[in-house]
Amino acid sequence: MDLEPLQEIAELLEENRQLVLYGPPGTGKTYLAKHLAAELAGDSTDERVKLVQFHPSYAYEDFFEGYRP
């Protein structure tokens, strides 16, 4: 993958602290998310990176609508 889109994603994460990747299955969303998170965390062993995946029947808004920090 080219460096420019990765840099844009990293800048968005710094600004917003969260990011939702969406698209059809098999397009590399999980792969990108895990490796980018490990790189940003400075972790080559994936010990500091945890993956949270929503069930397909839930939308992002369904999950966070009732969340109160």
C-alpha positions, 0 to 999 in steps of 0.5 A: 500500500502507498504511504500517502493513504496510510499517513492520512489514516494515521493523521485522522486517528490522531485527530479523532482518536477512533476510526471505522473501516467499512467495505465488502469482506475480503478487502483488507480492512482487518489486516490494515487495522491490525498492522497500522495499530501495531505500528502506531503502538510501537509493538511488533508482537501485537501484545498491545493491540486488541481487535474489536469486531462488531457483529454484522447485524449491529451498526456502529450507532447501535453500539455507541448510542447507549454508551456513557463514558 
